[in-house]
């Protein structure tokens, strides 16, 4: 999915729209937006960290530095 983000941007989506397609819009399509899909108090969220600004360069999503799942840093 992360490599697809660059294609989405290349063919017309903004970087934020590409990110939302994998998070918020996915949750909305399954009617789960009350529980997942965005980083909001009370929602479940797994996160990943990358170096730099993904809005500036969406391909940075392809180089994950860290993952936090269930509140725990995954080595």
N, C-alpha and C positions, 0 to 999 in steps of 0.2 A: 504494500500500500504506500509506503513512503516514497518509492521511486515514481509512483504514479502522480504524486503531487507536482513534480516538475512538468509533467505532460499536461496536467490540468491548467497550470499557469501558462505554459507555452500556447495552449489552444484557447485562451480567453478568460479563465477565471483569475481573480486577484489571488494573491497568496492567502489572504484571510478566508476567502471563499473556498479555496482548496482545503484549508485546515478544517473549516466548518463542515465540509462534505464528509469528513472522516469522523467528526465528533458530534456536534449539535444536530446537523441535518440527519445523520444516521439514527440518533436517539429519537428525533421527531418522527422519522419514518416508521419506527417501531412503537411509537407512543410511550416512550420511556423518558422523555425529557424532564419529568419531575424528579427523576432519580439519577440520571447520568447525562453526559453530553456537554457539560460545561463545568468549569471550576467555580462552584458556588457553595456557600455554607449549607451543610445538610445533604449534599449530593455525594455519591460515590465517585471517586476519581483516581485513576492511575495516571501517572505522568511520566514524561521523559524529558531529559535536559539535553540541550545541544549548545555548542559554543556559537555565539553571534546572534544576529537578528534574522529570523526566518522570513520576515516580511521583506527584508532586503534581498535575501537569497534563499529561496525555498529549498534548494538542494541541501542546505545544512541539516534538514530533517533526516537525511540519509546517513548522518554521522552521529549516532546517539552516544552521548557521554555517560548518562546514568538513567536508570529507571526506578521509579518509586511505585510500588504496587501494594495496595492495602496499607499505606502509611509506612512501608518498610523499604529501605534502599536495597535494591537487588544488585549484588556484585557482578 
